[in-house]
Amino acid sequence: MREPYNESKNRKQEQLEKYKTNDKDKKLTTNQGLKVSKDEFSLKAGERGPTLMEDFHFREKMTHFDHERIPERIVHARGYSAHGEFQVYESMKEYTKADFLNDPSKKTPVFVRYSTVAGSKGSSETVRDVRGFATKFYTDEGNFDLVGNNIPVFFIQDAMKFPDLVHALKPEPHDGMPQAATAHDTFWDFIANNQESAHMVMWAMSDRAIPRSFRMMEGFGVHTFRLVNDKGQAHFVKFHWKPALGTHSLVWDEAQKLSGKDADFHRHDLAEAIDNGDYPEFELGVQVIKEDDEFMFDFDILDPTKIWPEEDVPVKIIGKLTLNRNVDNVFAENEQVAFHPGHVVPGIDFTNDPLLQVRLFSYTDTQLIRLGGPNFHELPINRPVCPFHNNQRDGYMRQTINTGQVSYHKNSLAGNTPEPAAESEGGYTHYQEKIEGRKVRARSESFKDHFSQAAMFWNSMSEPEKQHIIEAFSFELGKVKSKSVQQQVVDMFANVSLDLTRGFAEAIGAAPPQQGGSDVTKSSPALSQENTKKKPDTRKVGVIIGDHFNGEEVNGVLARLKAEGINPEIVSDTLNARKADNGSELEVDHTFLTGESVLFDAIYVVSGGKDESSAFTPDALYFVKEAFAHYKPIGATHSGKELLVEAGITNTPGVVTGEDLTTFTKDFTAAIAAHRHWDRQVV
Ligand code: HDE
């Protein structure tokens, strides 16, 4: 029997509470509960003598430590998570019987893990890579996992090639390099020899692969799934997450510098936003295609290298995800969480997408080795919030004490329980798709166009986005040593666009393609980040300040920025509070040493050094020049303007100066909302 949903509490949080423990103010004990008297010295035969085997306290402490690490995820090792809630806007009953999508008054607890794909667990977060966006919905009917990415297509069409893809993109086996990067020979050799990757590579070379924040990227279920309603009718569906703050990216130079300045940049950003009460929000969207329309498109809707252009199949927004709680323990939650695309609930089903089909095998298999056995569903983070009963027993680290004599089905001794549930009682029934065919190892003919949507992606980009793609190819292939691989990639992408390949062939010393190009003229405006939402909310502004600043003005600007949802942080050459001309003081958050320009979305320059007359430090000059080169908004008032003159920054797009408080803040806020000012001349 399902427990009734209680709206006043988040059932997952309540469940997790039972497992929490806090050691503060407690006596130190062994794992057997024995109080220990000393924890600094091992037991020795004499003060200067050898340690004794008898020292059970030392052995327990060291043995546990020796076994602290578990294997990292084979892909998506570097990740970070948060808890939250999901609520559907209106009942989706017409399409699906999934309970959590039927009741707009119901809040479903969720856990989301964001990740990079290629790098190790300790690698930097701002690398060029796909981002994982995996969501576990703890529904009343069991866990539903939407294990998606921030890119809507994939490199390959059949999961049989997944081990090859991952071997090619991971550090090369002979020297273990490079870490968390695809800028090397084996990755590009794989691409050139598996050309179904063309569309995904276009996305991976675009700004999408260097997101500004986990909070500012889209999420996609990638595969075509099925929604099934209570009449047994099915629709094809693709799932989307749309960020409330819009989709925004870093610039490549900034992303690389951030890798050193703050390798945790994205997790910092996520955790801080939640701590500040700036809860990240994403809307869930669905694209729905009727079963009868399966063959209406010029691509196969089961091909995971294809999108359904939003202009052709609109995204219907159906609900909202809010992330409102940080993890308490990264290992217990972020590391031990086990996602699986096969965790579905009644009303959500699979299709024959060959990538999805084999994912349904791989995820449980990988958890068995990573989490050490078949009982990982008992770990607190993985437990459903609804009861679960079956005849599975034993195995490493079993925690449940199953009482009773019977652990098999069918039985008479326990009245044939636990018993299967009828469909009307919530029993999952697989959609009865009609299947006919011969047993073959083959790629469907309908999966053979690899370049049309890659060309559509290119056509959809704004000029700055195109330039960034050219620069990304130039960088990545510039790191490739094999001339042959470089040329193969140029020749391959000539099928997407001659402008693109001519753009980077020269930079990598390859022959520009003589022929090729694409006939595709179609574009999809939804693909360009230029057309995304632009809001100032939660943007971080670095405020460069010295003593004797105009107190009234600066406090006025800061208050107005905060009222717009912007977060100013003070940067100076010391952490001592800075004094204004009117006697007021401002606490300093960072020095130039600890608060680099790459950590901010915009810069507000107020004043220079220790007194009114002193000039800006060279650090301040570097700070503002770097922000300018990253196309960031820069605001300056009064003596702050002198720094812009010193930096050679004149009246160009995104540079806002002025004395009138209200006008200045209004213009500066608009410049911040615009994200980056690509029309600026940067030399
Ligand atoms: Fe995954 N993938 N994948 N993947 N994937 C894993 O499972 C796999 C694919 C995705 O934060 C692994 O628990 C195969 C597409 C995310 O814990 C592994 C194929 C998409 C995460 C695995 C794919 C994803 C994973 C490694 C077929 C987007 C991180 C650790 C080609 C829809 C989940 C683990 C987390 C993780 C296999 C392709 C998303 C090995 C065989 C397409 C977000 O099981």
Residues whose N, C-alpha, C, O or C-beta is under 5 A from the ligand:
A	BS01	HDE	R73 I74 V75 H76 G79 R113 S115 G132 F133 A134 V147 G148 N149 F154 A159 F162 F220 G221 V222 V337 F339 L355 V358 R359 S362 Y363 T366
